[in-house]
């Protein structure tokens, strides 16, 4: 049927957005900045390690290339223990994580397209959550959005980026995308539609349903 779906990523903490932070990630980036970066590289960042951390964090949210091995957060420690986490997580700094089952599904549908790395999810006491997770950088960007046929508002006057008017079934159903442009893709970002921020195919939706995965609320878009 070639339908297109959009995920609604809520801003309140819960099973899909656990409260917490990374263990050792910022410290590791600061050490890399201090010990391995050239004088010229540091100067380009105003000799400020915080600017470097910000540049790395932008890779989680924007089309800015692959993470280097030392740039990946390796442990996310929750502030409160949760008995059940979703198969797709939205974490601090815009990082997303998927459980082992969803990782396998995505890799089967789009082998080698997206960047994954093992990411430990741990309790406040540092104990591993019983399901393995992987950080993911969605590496496919598509421009299939048709703002002239959609109920959206611009990020700012004159901007070419847009947000959905509301994250409901009706609101997402008023967003028009071209099926011929996204044909063959299974997980992607739209270049001009920033919210919803993650889109996926019928095949991926069917596989997640088949495996009984718990994923954030998602709605169909108007795919023409």
Secondary structure, DSSP 8 states (H G I E B T S, - for coil): ---EEEE---SS-BTTB--EEESSHHHHHHHHHHHTS-HHHHHHTTT-HHHHHHHHHHHHHSS-----GGGS--EEEESS--S---SEEE-GGG-EEEEHHHHHHHHHHSTTTSEEEE-EEE-TTS-B-SS-EEEEE---EE--B-GGGS-EEESSTT-S-EEES-SSHHHHHT-EE-HHHHTT-SEEEESSEEES--EEEHHHHHHHHHTT-----EEE-EE-
